[in-house]
């Protein structure tokens, strides 16, 4: 058979989708005999369709060796590298395509997609721009650029691109779904649901569309509708783990504890990595649900705890963290530095976490030892980040207490962080590690939330809790009512020693949100994280247990240098130019305190 006859036969089989027959038609010995780039490419395409990417790349390599000026060969190999997750190699091949043919819109678009996957969103957008310039009627390019803008949290610009994509192709389901994600992120849930409806109308077999609509129903607290969508996703694919996870969260909220346990167990059976963040969350959820079933007081205490947390949520745009100059230097100037939280057991104040238990009539876990002394079992505590509102970034008392360097007061820094950017960075870090994307997102009943600290005031036989800062009397009154309800429940319900340990760990979720009025001037704000799913670091010398979160520099709103820092101008200049050179979009204000510190 001649080369032309072989090509004709292979192309006919390709049209008939007889892929295995093509592989049998084109064994290595025959391809070597004909030494034809197109035949190698054709078999490479078949291997790519069968997801045998290493063999596909091997065939594209051979084809390029025979014909190194064919842009299609580099384009196909680039696609295979991309599918393997080797985005740098994919980009190198798309570069070669563009070098051969600078007007290849698809090469710009695919290179942009690989840049996007690498997290280089600005470079990706440049490539999408070029693809659109070359081919302004490509709906896919607008959709992809919209996705990059969505990830940059530029939701309005993303929506404009999705609008253009559906204008070009009204039957293209992806931009409706992605526009729904943008509306969801903006908090416009009804618009999000309307777009998911349209995406499902066009493509009713796409599981992701049901999951996303379910997530918006969840956010609206329309739990039955959310369950309907997760049910539909599971009906389409009973092995789609994330649908079980999300449905399990809603069963938990609704109090259907056994159904929730079943769904989390199904999730764990279906996921390959049993130890990633989400798997550990599922295991923790099962443990909590089993407590709720087994321990009569657990659900009541949990419910009150969640209500207390909702009252204390801190919603201002920024928080400020006082620290030493040497720590600020590490966080700002050193590569790969991350913000750490220590476990509650390792905070500086040894009385930390006790105000709540003292209020609860000294509720604690104790056991009698043989010599009749009291021993207290260890309970795991959450990881704590201590902050104050932005307005207190330059405060004499706080410089004295916390803005220290080597125990010398006022020689530290106050780092003011954009709260939303910081929280989003933590979520993105988890999603990146677990390969969770906006299109296959998981919902959770817990979050990375900042809370105001409430202060316990005891005078003239009355006990009350004060929430400093901008709040309303209703919240304070509701908090005090809930605290009284919690104390009454603890007092009236007999809790055995074993269950006390479990109840104490639940109370630890809020124990660090209460302090005595001696600290009222701080107006403290705290980030409380249970630590589930995070790797625990151990500092043996201190000793200290901690978790590492994220680089704070992209969320850094302001740096305030303490009033006694030596060479403050030089430090300010160093921080300023480092951030400008390494974070082009960053606009961090730098302030040098001149408070009259003595």
Secondary structure, 3 states (H helix, E strand, C coil): CCHHHHHHHHHHHHHCCCHHHHHHHCCHHHHHHHCCHHHHHHHHHHHHHCCCHHHHHHHHHHHHHHCCCCHHHHHHHHHHHHHHCCHHHHHHHHHHHHHHCCCCHHHHHHHHHHHHHCCCHHHHHHHHHHHHHHCCCCHHHHHHHHHHHHHCCCHHHHHHHHHHHHHHCCCCHHHHHHHHHHHHHHCCHHHHHHHHHHHHHHCCCCHHHHHHHHHHHHHCCCHHHHHHHHHHHHHHCCCCHHHHHHHHHHHHHHCCHHHHHHHHHHHHHHCCCCCCHHHHHHHHHHHHHHHHHHCHHHHHHHHHHHHHHHHHECCCCEEEEEECHHHHHHHHHCCCCCCEEEEHHHCCCCCCCHHHHHHCCCCCCCEECCCCCEECCCCCCCEEEEEEEHHHCCCHHHHHHCCCECCECCCCEEEEEEHHHHHHHHHHHHHHHCCCCHHHCCCCCCCCCEEECEEEEEECCEEEEEECCCCCHHHHHHHHHHHHHHHHHHHHCCCCHHHHHHHHHHHHHHHCCEEEHHHHHHCEEEEEECCCCCCEEEECCCCEEEEECCCCHHHEEEEEECCCCCCHHHHHHHHHHHHHHHCCCCCCEEEECCCCCC
